[in-house]
Structures are given as structure tokens and as C-alpha cells.
Amino acid sequence: MKKLILLCFFLIACAGSNQMAAQKEPGIFNSLAIGVSAGTTGIGFDIASPIGSHLTLRAGVAIMPNFNYSDNVDVNIDYFERNTFDPSPIYIEGGMGRTAGELLLNVYPFKSSGFFVCGGAYFGGGKLIKIKGHSDELAKLVAEGNKVGIDIGDFRIPVDKDGNISGGIEVASFRPYLGLGFGRAVPKSRLGFMFELGVQFHKTPKVYTNSGTLVDLSTTADNDFSDIIDKLSVYPVLKFRLSGRLF
């Protein structure tokens, strides 16, 4: 009797192992995984499903926390009356918070390896940096009929009648993506880890304003925000992802 019971347990274990092995074999959307990631795109949440043995489709959202960046920026004035004072530099805050969607395809050239090449796109979240500031001094100058603004890149952002500056730096809302990494988006076991490195092609950043009209300058302003425009022609992506297979 003991031998029979042991034999039954052995057969059940073998059947379970065969079932798990069958589940690990990828088909066409026959498995689903949920992933959580962290990196230069912020905190990400996505779902992934295989398309055969060499492709995995991923769709999700990336949320960048609103990290603040500040700078003292010189004020430029076209005086209506020159007998007024020269204001001190205005304190400007720049926030990086944004939310973007992602649709990505992992290509696994080698069936037995976790190495992959990734292509796809990020969309939404075109405002890379949001700039805001306020000055009662500038409000007084605007009330006197002066044209007041701050220079960012090749443009001047105007100050409104209340002494507020609101604008920033924006990029393309649709950004193609290429990357590579290691790890299965849909893990063969219940849990998996994935590393990814790539770039978003977001075109040259541009200055925008939420009030008034931008003034095109003949020279480029010299401040840290301008450096971002000059140097950040692509957005680097470094991502670490932890995933769990649902079925």
C-alpha cells in the first residue's frame, strides 16, 4: 500500500511538472505578466504578453515624480519709461513631473536567452520641464507699460500683468524608442527581473509659454535651462523591472 501511495504521489508530481513546463512555453497571447519598473522614465506599470517564442508585447504607463529644479534667471526689459529701477534676477522653479504611455515590442533573437532588442514608442507627456515664477516688482513694471520677460534658449518668455511667468520646455508628444536589455518581460517562472537601456527620440526641445507670445531672440540665453535645450536631443532610458506572471 505504501508503495502504491508513493507511486501516486510520484505520478502527480510528474503531471504537475509537465503542466508547468507547458505553461512556460510561450504562444500567442497565452500568458500575461504584470510589471513594475523604476528608472529615468520614473515609476512604471505595465502588462506584457508573448507573441510566439521570440516576441513579447508590452503596454504601460510611466509616471515621472515632480522633481523640482530651480535657477535665478536674469530679467530682460524693453522699457516704456527709462526712469524706473532695474529688478533683481527672478527665482524660477522647474518641475519635471509628467505621465507618458508606452507601447513596446521585445524581440528575443535567441530562444534560450533573455537578451532582447526593443522597439516602440512613448506618447503623451510632451512637457519635459514646467517653469513658473512670480515677482511683484515685475508686475509693477508690466503695469507701467514695459515689456518684461526671461530668456530661455532662443526665446523670451513674457511676464503677465500679475507678475507671473508660466511656460517651460517641451518635446514631441510621440517619441520613437529603441533599446536593448536582458530578462524576460513574461518570466518563465512566477517572478522575473529585467534590465533595459535605450533612448527616446523626442526631437529638439522647444520653449513654450502659457501666457502672451514668445519673442524670438537673435542670440541664445546663457542659463541652465538653455543647456538642457542644447544638450538633450534624445532622452536616455535606464530601467529596472520586476514582473510577475499571472498565467
Secondary structure, 3 states (H helix, E strand, C coil): CHHHHHHHHHHHHHHHHHHHHHHHCCCECCCCEEEEEEECCEEEEEEEEEECCCEEEEEEEEEECCCEEEEEECEEEECCCCCCCCCCCEEEEEECCEEEEEEEEEECCCCCCCEEEEEEEEECCCEEEEEEEECHHHHHHHHCCCEEEEEECCEEEECCCCCEEEEEEECCCEEEEEEEEECCCCCCCCEEEEEEEEEECCCCCEEEECCCCCEECCCCCCCHHHHHHHHCCCEEEEEEEEEEECC
